[in-house]
């Protein structure tokens, strides 16, 4: 069963049960390449439906939208927020045109649901029209700009929760390992003796700093441009709408959003999203370092460092029986490689903005959402299946802590650098070790 819709470019055939319309169809037909669709981003669907709901409220309060149409649009948006129509959002999120396909996909779905509520048929767009009513007083650039930031804020909240839990578990593990003495290393060469727990304390503090900076960058996204329409001038939106729209948006979302100081700036510059992406890249670099250290410290079991024992979660090799690989740290590392790659795309989106509007902002926003979602999953796995169950090999650590270099360091503290350097030239390792043991026995 199908229906037909027509525009200036001709007539198209649509499934009869499609809530989307001809503009969505053309975006899918002309602009798809990634293999993804808006339905893969439920947070964004919810956020954009909230923008439409808030805009309808503001238009009704301004006297530019009849109350009956406003109520139908609001009811349609509330229905979308339940997720029951996500399959209707079929546009490729990375399409050209400055997110026009995403905006029209939402406008058409809301319009058809609203018309059904008012007794109309899908595809007729009477009495509610996608552009004239659902998109009233908005442009794609301010509606999608705002929805992207709302979605990122919410995903970031969930990511922050799992990151702080990781920090808590690493700190707890560090306290547990404070009494385990081992050798430290610089330039991958033996260094002085110290507690294994101090390395974990360093992990936790570094992550604490990075997550704090990420949270600050996300906080800046609360400054949005809804009401600025295309380039920030507000042309096409009534004065009454612009007075009411921010309050309406905060009512609908439950967030404390505010307007950017300059809406022209908001249309031209998406450096706030780029800053979030940069923080995700820095966070990923630190997570890579931690995961790599876990791999090194657990290497072996006989011919490697072997100071840590990571939880065994599955067979590590189809060739070596009983081989257990550090697959959870390696999964986190690969996730972080992907996040770093996505950041390059986000920074390119910032760099290639031109003149009055950055049309690449949608690409940046969806890449930030992808990065956060991947990190959420990978960090959760890393915490639950690796960090929580880490153990130290006490015997191996004690043997490491009694190796030659810590002995040299201890002798240097008593006799000085020059004297110990002279001994190293004149005496064998065993002679110096006996000298140290004699010192210990005398004490």
N, C-alpha and C positions, 0 to 999 in steps of 0.2 A: 504494500500500500504506500503510495507516494502522494506528494502535493507539489505544486509549482509556485515558485516566487520569481519576480521579475524586477530588474533594475535597469539603469541606463546601458548596461553592457549586455543585456539579453535576459533570457529566461533559463532557470535551472530547476532540476528535479531534485527534491529532498525527500527523505523518509517521512512518512506521515506522522510518526511519533517523535520527530526531532523537535526539541525545544529551541534549537538554534535556527538561524535563518540564512538568507542568501549571502550576507556579508561574511558570516563565519565560513560558509562553504567556499567562497572565493579565496579567503585567506588560507584555508587548508589546501586548496587546489594549487594555489600560486606560490605559497611562501613556506612550505614544509620541507625540512631537511634533517632534523635532529632525531627523529624517531620517537620523540616525546610529545606530550600534549599537556594542556593546562590541568587536566584531571589528575596528573601526577603531583600537583601542588595544591592540596586541599587548603592549606593555610592561606594561600593567595586567593583562592576562590572565595573563601570566607571574608577575607579583607576587602576584596573588590566589591562583594555584595554589600558589605557594611558601608563602603563609600557611596554606593547607589542609594542605600537606605537613608543615610545622613543627608545626601543631596536632596532627596525627595522631601524629607522633613523640612529642610531649610527653604525649599521652594514653596512648600505649603504655607509655612509661617510668613514668607514674604508675599504671599497672595498670588503667586505665579503658577501654582499647580492646584487644580481642584481637589478638594478633600477626598472625594471618592477614588480618584486616581492615585493619590498619595497612599491611601490605606491599602489599595490593591498592590502597589509596588512594595510597600513595607512588608506586607504579608508574604509576597513572593520572595523577598530577600531573607526573611526569617526561615522560610522553607529551605532555601539554598544552604543556609548555615548549618543545617542538620546533615548535609552531605548526601542527601538522597538523590541528587541530580548531577553528581560530579561527572558522570559519563557523558553529559551533554557538552562538556568543555573540551573541544577537540582540536583547538588551534595549537600549532607549534609555538611554544613560548618564546622561541628565539627568532621569530619572523621579523622581516624588515617593516618599515613604515612607522617606527616609533611606538610600537605596541598597539596599533590600531586594531589588529585582529583580536587581541585579548579583550579590549574594551568593547568591541562590537559583539563578540561572543557573549559577554555578560549582558549587554544591553538587550540582545534578542531573546536570551533565555528568560530574563526578568520580565520583559514585555509579554512574552507568550504565557508565562505563568500568571501574570497580573490579568491578562485578558481572559484567561480561563476562569479566574476568580470572579470576574465581572460578567461571565456568561458568553464571552467571545470565543472565537476559534483560533487555533494556532496558525500562524502565518498570515492572518488578516491584519494584525497590528491596529485594531480598533477595539476599544477607544484608546488603548495605550500604545504609543509608538516608541520604538527603541531609541531613536535620536531625539524626537521632539519632547518626550516625557521622561524616559529613564535616564537619558543623557543630558537633560535640561540643565543649563548653567555650568556645564563641565566641558572640558576637553579631554582627549585621551591623555595628554601630557600631565595634567594635574590629577586626574582620577587614578591613573596607573602609578604615577609617582608616589601618591599617598598610600595606595594599597601595597606596593612593594615594601615600603617602610614598616607598615603595620605588620605584615607577614614576617619580615625579618626580625622585628622586635620580639614577636611571640616565639619563633623558633630559637632565637638567641636565649630566651629565658629558660627553655628546656635544656639547651646545650650548657648553659652556665651551671645548672643544677648538677649535671653529671660531671662537669669539670671540677667543681668544688668537692664533690664526693671523691673523685680521684685524688685530689690534694689531701683530703682527710685520711684516706687509706695509705698514701705514701708517708704521711707524717706518722701515722700509727706504726707502720712498718719500721720507720726510722728509729722510733723510740724502742721498739722491740730489739733492734739490732745494735743499739748503742754499746752494749757490752762485748760485741764481737770485734776483736782486733784483727786487722789485716794490713796488707801493704797498699799504699797509694801509688799512682802512676802518673807521670807526666811524659808527653811525647811517646807514650806507650812503653816507657822504660820504668823500671822499678824506682820507687821513691821512698818516702818515709812511712813509718807505721802510724796508723790512725784507726778510728772506729769506722766500721762499715755503715753505721747509722748516720754519720755526718754526711755521707754522699746522698743518702735519701733526704736528709734535711735540705740539702742544696737543691735537689729535684723539686721538692715541695715549694720552697721559697721562690724559685724561678717561675714555676707555674702560677703561683699566687700573684706574682707581679703581672704576668701576661694576661691572666684572666681578668684581673682588675682593669687593665688597659682596654681589653676587649669590651668589658661592661661599659666603660666610659664612652667608647666609640659608638656603641649601640644606643646609648642614651641620647646622643646627638641626633639620631634618626627621628626623634619625637617632634622635630621641627619639620612641618610639611607645607605644601603649597596649595591645598585644595581651596579653590576660589580664585586662583590666579589664571585659570583657563589656559590658553595655549602658551603664551610667552611670559606670563606674569602680570599682564596689564589688567586682568579681570574682565576684559571686553567679552560680552556675551553672557555675563552673569549680572543679575540685578543687584543693586546696592543692598536691598533687604536680604537677598540670599547670602551675600558676602558677610553680612552682619551675623547671620544665624548659623552658617555652615560649620564653623569650628565647634561651637557648643553642641550642635546636633551630632557631630562625629564623635565627640567625647562621650556623649550619652550612649551612643550605639556600641562603641568599642570598649568602654570602660577604661580607656587609657587617658593619660594626661598629655594630650598632644597640643602643640602650639604652632603658630605660623612662623615660617622662616622670616628673618628680619627684612629680607628683600626677595620678593617673589620672582623678580626677573633673574636674580642670582640662582634661585632654585631651579628655574627652567634650563639655565645654561650649564650649571655645574653640579655634578653628582659626586663630588669629592667626599661627601659624607659616607656614601656607600663604599667608595674606594678605600676610605680609612678603615672601615670595618673589615674589608677584605685583607688589607695590609696586616691588621692585628691577627686575623686568622692564619695568615702566612707565617708570622712570627711565632705564634703559638704552635703551629705545625712543626716549625724548625726545632723548637724546644722539645716537643714530643718525640721527634725523630731521634734526637740526642739521647733521651731517656731510654727509648726502646732499643737503640743500638747498644747502649751501656748494658742493658739487661742481657742482650745476646752475647756480648763479650764476657761478662762476668759469669754467665752460665755455660760457657763453651766447654767442651770436653766430651764425656765426663773425665777422661784420664789425661788427655794430651792438651787440654785447654786451661782456662783460668779456674773454672769449676768452683768459684766462691759462692755462687747462688744456685739454688735448685728451683727452677720454674715448674709450676704445675703441669703435669702431662695431660694433654687433652685428647690426643689422637696419635696414631702411628705417623712417624715422620718420613718414612722411606718405603718405597715399594721394592727396594733392593737390599737394604741392610736391616735384617731382623732386629727388633728392639730399639732401633734408632729413634730418639725423640727430638724433634726440631723445635725451635722457639717460634712456633707458627703464629701465636697471638701477637708478640711484638712485631713480627714481620707484617702482619695484617695492618697494624696501626701505622707502620712506616709507609706502606703502600697507600693507605688512605691519605696520609699527610703529603705524599708526592702529588696526589691528585689535587689536593687543596692548593698547593703551591702553583700548580698549572692553571687552576681556575683563577687564581689571583692575577696571573699575567693577563688573562682575558679581561678581567675587571679593569685593570689599569689601562689596557688598550682602549676600553670603552670610554674611560675618562679622557685619555689623550686625544681621541678622535672626535670629541664633541666639537661642533663648530657653530659660530654665529649665535642665534637666539635660542636654540633648543638642542639638547643632547638627545639624539634619537636612539642611542645605544644603551640607554639606561636600563631597559628591560633585560637585556643580556646580562648586564652587571648584577642586577637584583636577583635573577634566577640562579646565577653562578654562586652568589653569596648564600642563597638558600640551599643549594646543592652541597656546598662546602660544609655548612653547619649541620646539615642532616647526616652527611657521611661521618663527620667527627663525632656526632652524638652516638651513632651506632658503634663506631670503632673504639671510642673511649670507654663506652659501657662494657664492651667485651674485654678490653685491656684491664679494666678495674676488676671485674668479676672473675675472669678466667686466668688472670696472671698475678696482679699485684697482691690481691687478698691472700693468695696461697703461696707466695714466695717464702722460701726458707734459706738460711745460710748453712753452708757446710763448715761447721766450726773447726773441724780438724784441718781442712784445707786452708782456712783463713789463718789459723795459728801457725801453720807451716810457712805460709806466705809472710806473715808478720815477723818471723824469725829469719828471714832471708838476709843476704849479705849487705845490701844497701842500707837497711835500717841500722845495722851494726856500725857501718861507716859513719852514718849520721850521728849515732850516739857517741862515738869516739870523737867526732869533730866538736861536739858540744863541750867536751872536757879538754881536749888538747889543741884545738884550733885547726883551721883548714890547711895551713901549710904543713904542719906536722903529719897529719893523716895522709896528705898527698905524697909526702916523702915515704911513709911506710908502704903505700900502695906501689911505689916504684921498686922498693927494695925487698918486700916480703910477699909471700904467697897468700892467697885467700885464706888457707887453713891457718897460717900463722897469725893473721890478723883476727880471725875468728877466735883463736885460743886466747889472744890478748884481751879481747872483749869479755870472754867467759871468765877470765881471771879477774877482770874488773868487777864483774857482777858478783863473783864469789866473795871478793874482799868486802863489798858493801853488805 
